[in-house]
Amino acid sequence: MKKHIKIFILGIVSGLLLLGCKKDFLDRYPLDNIVDQNFWKTENDLKLYANSLYPTYIVGFGTDFADGTVQPWGVNVNTLVYGDVITDNAAPLTYSKVGTDEYISHLSGTNESGGWNFTGIKQLNFFLDNYKRADIPEATSNIYLGEILFFKAWDYFNKVKLFGDVPWLTHSLNVNSPELYEARTPRAAVMDSVVMILNKAITCLPAKGSEESNRINKDMAQFLKSRIGLFEGTFRKYHPELGLDANKFLKYSTEASEALLNKYSLVQGNAGTVYNNLFATESYRGNTEVILWREYSAALTYGAAFSRYFAQNLRHQFGATRNLVDEYLCTDGKPISSSPLFQGKTSIQTEMQNRDPRLTQTIANFGTYNLASTTIQGANNAPLPNLPGMSGNKCPTGYRLAKWFYNSPVDWDRVTSGQQAAPVFRYAEILLNYAEAKYELGEANQSVIDQTINKLRSRVGMPGLTVGAEPTDTRLDDIYRNYAGGVINPLLREIRRERRVEMAFENTRWDDLMRWKTGRFIDIPVEGIKFVQSQFPAVVVNRDIYLSAEGYILPYFKTLPNGRKFNESKAYLFPIPVADILLNNKLVQNPNWEK
């Protein structure tokens, strides 16, 4: 079994605790002077500084109660799981205003809010300005240089996704540094710099298996390059108004993916359980699919209250959407619009028959994924979901999430020391990145599809995809026609379908909608399960819930009667906080956010 790669934050915590115990040392050298007077001498100094940045970038499920909110998305700090609640995959109890004209957080937020925060970049640059002062071999210092450049590339990538043009900072700065009051650096220059430093990181970082335990290696940086290349390449292609070269970034993605192909493999098992089991574990040791993960430690009472509150459906109180459920193929490889195996939508039980096994491992059919104990608050979310009108935390669509559900009362009772492990980089994404980038380059032949899409389908016993014989899907074609300006090539449609299904609730959907320029998919009416009164005798229609003409639950019938409206004129980028623009008159607001 191939050696996995993991990030284990315990070393970071231990190192910081040890530093914190040196009271006399800290009394003698104030914290803001330590680096200048006593740091940057040894390898351990470089390691300790790098360690302090790991939790900022390898977030996993967060720590402690993990109940913070991340802006500008307004999502729980555990964006890995909850990031999809602002997309067409999910419906939280309170609808998201992201992407609509109702989003006004930038008007009232303080400076350096809403994602426009460069604290992490300044900390990374502080290392870059000082690490060469250590009297150690260059080969040793380069290891930590690679880690810092990896984090810097990731940080800037996230900022470009949010804002487009952003200031490129190369040195550590103070509050009066003139660089803080310059105009933004054009997107093209920033992304070229991102790739440059990421390539340097790949050169500096140790190869897989030769790195010190629990630290970053080359494969992780290649993974990030694959993700960045695909995002930027497709964003440029489908936003031609930018006038930027898409193909060079698509090639970056394929090159990075090829560096990882066949070094890892998809975890195999029973087709009916293997996918769900992948996300419900306390360890990925020996896992051949997970490239980067965050582990927690019971011994040091270091963990996150994720499994407990996920089982309660407390964070966001959300459910999946019918729009997502309808995307899953039937077991003959055909969509519900054409497959004779589809049993109809008379109930959740009928619509889940004869479907891609990942559907029932992502969305809980009634009577499945029942809680092992009823002593936990929210236990009435199973075997039936908590619809409005019932007691407890709500599942407003009736489609309760099964993915990420860790049915362990022991872990629930650990509360803030929960040990469920968080997979951050997964090989499945590399396969999807490669298939899509090759398609966009005009190189997606049957061999490519067999190496990628068909491996994912084979794991769960689904028929393979044949290039040139893609199934007809009038339902999905109509969605593209009505919400994206036209029908797309059937092969691309199936590659995108596979990505949505495989990566559901892993915080990739928003980025996908933005780069494909399909933000208006958010406008698709939000519907839930077909409501069957006999299954919910206490729920009163037109008081507790409201139904469509077809009998589907409409979770926002009262609160959002006209539906959510994505504003394509501006919402593919977020606005800069007004407070920052007032501080720097060279900053220009993103288009159409000025009003």
Protein Blocks (a to p, Z undefined) as FASTA:
>chain_A
ZZdddddfklmmmmmmmmmmmmmlmmmmgfklmmmmmgokbmklmmmmmmmmmmmmmnon
oeajlpaccdfkopafklmlmmmmmmmkbccfbdcfehiaklcklmmmcehiehiacklm
mmmmmmmmmmmmpccdfklmmmmmmmmmmmmmmmmmmmmmmnopadddfbdcdfklmklm
cccddfklmmmmmmmmmmmmmmmpccehiacehiacfklmmmmmmmmmmmmmmmmmmmmm
nopafklmmmmmmmmmmmmgokaccddddfklmmmmmmncfbfghiakbmbdcdddfklo
pacdkklmmmnomnopaaddfklmmmpccfkopafklpckbgbjfbfklmmgoiafklmm
mbccehiaiafbfkbghklmpfbdcdehiacjddfkopacfehpacdfklmmnmmmccbd
cdfbdfklmmmmmmmmmmmnopacfklmmmmmmmmmmmnopacddehiaccdfklmmmmm
mmnopacdfklmmmmmmmmmmmgonlpmmmmmmmnopmkmmmpccddddddfklmmmbcg
hklpccdfkopacfklmmmmnopaddfklmmpccddfklmmmmmkbccdehilZZ
